[in-house]
Amino acid sequence: MNSPDLSTAVWRKSSRSDNNGGACVEVAFLGHAVAVRDSKNPDGGAILLKCSQWRTFIAGFRADTAAGRNR
């Protein structure tokens, strides 16, 4: 997968991020992929996932949450 230009990406902070500088994650939906970055270090790079990888990640997260493993 080619590295897209993320300079115009619209980043959205996770609803699970805390507002006290803790574990903060932001995502940008790029149509063909999803970029994920640490909101405390926005210039530190991003992980680029295929949409199918993102869906698998979210499905696993939801399953763990439903089972009480993510709190």
Legacy VTK file of the C-alpha trace (Angstrom):
# vtk DataFile Version 3.0
C-alpha trace
ASCII
DATASET POLYDATA
POINTS 71 float
0.000 0.000 0.000
1.411 3.400 -0.954
1.819 6.007 1.757
-0.906 8.602 1.291
-0.521 12.318 1.943
-2.037 12.753 5.403
-1.628 16.550 5.516
-5.282 17.078 4.598
-6.673 14.099 6.518
-9.547 14.793 8.896
-8.577 13.226 12.212
-11.139 12.103 14.764
-10.242 11.350 18.381
-11.439 8.053 19.776
-14.380 8.246 22.155
-12.351 5.878 24.368
-9.481 8.370 24.733
-9.202 10.106 28.046
-8.963 13.901 28.181
-6.130 13.986 30.701
-3.286 13.260 28.293
-3.571 9.500 28.654
-4.141 6.927 25.954
-5.284 9.099 23.038
-5.843 7.635 19.608
-7.041 9.424 16.489
-8.240 7.927 13.220
-8.653 9.326 9.724
-10.826 7.526 7.197
-9.205 7.801 3.775
-11.701 5.890 1.651
-9.311 3.072 0.731
-7.619 2.875 4.128
-7.683 4.048 7.735
-4.816 5.913 9.381
-4.291 5.663 13.157
-2.010 7.937 15.189
-1.171 8.990 18.734
-2.896 12.346 19.285
-0.172 13.430 21.730
2.397 13.062 18.932
0.608 13.919 15.661
3.884 14.353 13.764
5.219 11.016 14.976
3.718 9.053 12.122
0.627 6.965 11.643
-0.230 3.337 11.139
-2.011 2.758 7.855
-4.526 -0.097 7.736
-6.522 -1.530 4.881
-10.261 -1.177 5.473
-10.540 -4.938 5.970
-7.815 -4.795 8.649
-9.626 -1.941 10.399
-12.907 -3.887 10.403
-11.123 -6.922 11.897
-9.505 -4.749 14.581
-12.826 -3.120 15.534
-14.652 -6.474 15.568
-12.040 -7.884 17.946
-12.224 -4.819 20.164
-16.013 -5.029 20.347
-15.888 -8.744 21.147
-13.392 -8.144 23.963
-15.498 -5.282 25.314
-18.655 -7.393 25.244
-16.803 -10.131 27.128
-15.662 -7.593 29.765
-11.982 -7.724 28.807
-11.632 -4.005 27.893
-12.488 -1.553 30.600
LINES 1 72
71 0 1 2 3 4 5 6 7 8 9 10 11 12 13 14 15 16 17 18 19 20 21 22 23 24 25 26 27 28 29 30 31 32 33 34 35 36 37 38 39 40 41 42 43 44 45 46 47 48 49 50 51 52 53 54 55 56 57 58 59 60 61 62 63 64 65 66 67 68 69 70
